[in-house]
Amino acid sequence: MIETAQKEERVLLVAVQLGDEWETQESLDELAELVRTAGGVVAGRVTQARERIHPGTYLGKGKIEEVAALIEMQDISSVVTDDELTPAQYNNLTDALSVKVVDRTMLILDIFAR
């Protein structure tokens, strides 16, 4: 028998907290709703408090290592960032995490494309 059920897409939400923690969490709540609308399942959230977003990788090195470990432990299939990524940040995160990386803007465009 051929199994036709699709594997659910387990998503890890990632954000850089530049200011108020409450605003960051509220933004992640909205992002979680977008993920659900796109058909994904939110498997967790990771935030990093920083003065500014890392220009090359979005997150700092230690937080990227933490996210990579979570991906492996929780069978995460993709990461969605709360902020728009530059091409360099996108490429560097994809290389470091070895899963699909999507930013908020890409997710919204995907929803509208459906």
C-alpha positions in Angstrom: 0.0 0.0 0.0 1.3 3.5 -0.8 1.2 6.0 2.0 -0.1 9.4 0.8 -0.1 11.3 4.0 2.3 14.3 4.0 4.7 14.7 6.8 3.8 17.8 8.9 6.2 20.7 8.5 7.6 21.4 12.0 8.7 25.0 12.3 10.9 26.9 14.7 10.2 30.6 15.1 13.3 32.7 15.6 13.5 36.4 16.5 16.0 39.0 17.6 14.8 41.1 20.5 16.0 44.7 19.9 13.8 46.3 22.5 10.8 45.4 24.6 10.4 41.6 25.2 6.6 41.9 25.2 6.6 43.4 21.7 8.9 40.6 20.4 6.6 37.9 21.9 3.5 39.6 20.4 5.2 39.6 17.0 6.0 35.9 17.4 2.4 35.2 18.2 1.4 36.8 14.9 4.1 34.9 13.1 2.8 31.6 14.7 -0.6 32.4 13.2 1.0 32.9 9.8 2.8 29.6 10.0 -0.5 27.8 10.9 -2.2 29.6 8.0 0.5 28.2 5.7 -0.1 24.7 7.0 2.9 24.4 9.4 3.1 23.4 13.0 5.0 25.6 15.4 7.4 23.4 17.3 9.1 26.1 19.3 10.4 29.7 19.7 13.9 31.1 20.1 14.7 34.7 20.8 18.0 36.5 21.2 18.3 39.9 22.9 20.8 42.0 21.0 21.6 45.7 20.5 21.3 45.1 16.7 20.8 42.3 14.3 24.0 40.5 13.2 24.7 41.8 9.7 26.0 38.4 8.4 24.0 35.8 10.2 21.0 37.5 11.8 21.8 35.7 15.1 25.0 35.4 17.0 27.2 32.3 16.7 26.2 30.8 20.1 22.5 31.2 19.4 22.9 29.6 15.9 24.5 26.6 17.6 21.6 26.5 20.1 19.1 26.6 17.2 21.0 23.9 15.3 20.8 21.6 18.4 17.0 22.3 18.7 16.5 21.4 15.1 18.2 18.1 15.5 16.5 17.2 18.8 13.0 18.2 17.8 13.0 17.1 14.2 12.4 20.7 12.9 12.0 20.9 9.1 12.2 24.7 8.8 13.0 28.0 10.5 11.0 31.2 10.2 12.6 34.4 11.2 10.5 37.3 12.5 12.5 39.9 10.5 13.3 40.2 6.8 16.7 38.6 6.0 19.3 40.0 3.7 20.6 37.6 1.0 23.8 37.1 3.0 21.9 36.4 6.2 19.6 33.9 4.4 22.5 32.0 2.8 24.6 31.9 6.0 21.6 30.7 8.1 20.7 28.1 5.6 24.2 26.8 5.5 24.6 26.8 9.3 21.3 25.2 10.1 20.9 22.8 7.1 17.1 23.3 7.0 14.8 25.5 5.0 14.9 29.1 6.2 12.1 31.5 5.6 11.6 35.1 6.7 8.3 36.8 7.6 8.0 38.4 4.2 8.6 35.2 2.3 6.0 33.4 4.4 3.4 36.1 3.7 4.1 35.9 0.0 3.8 32.1 0.1 0.4 32.4 1.8 -0.9 34.8 -0.8 0.5 32.6 -3.6 -1.8 29.8 -2.5 
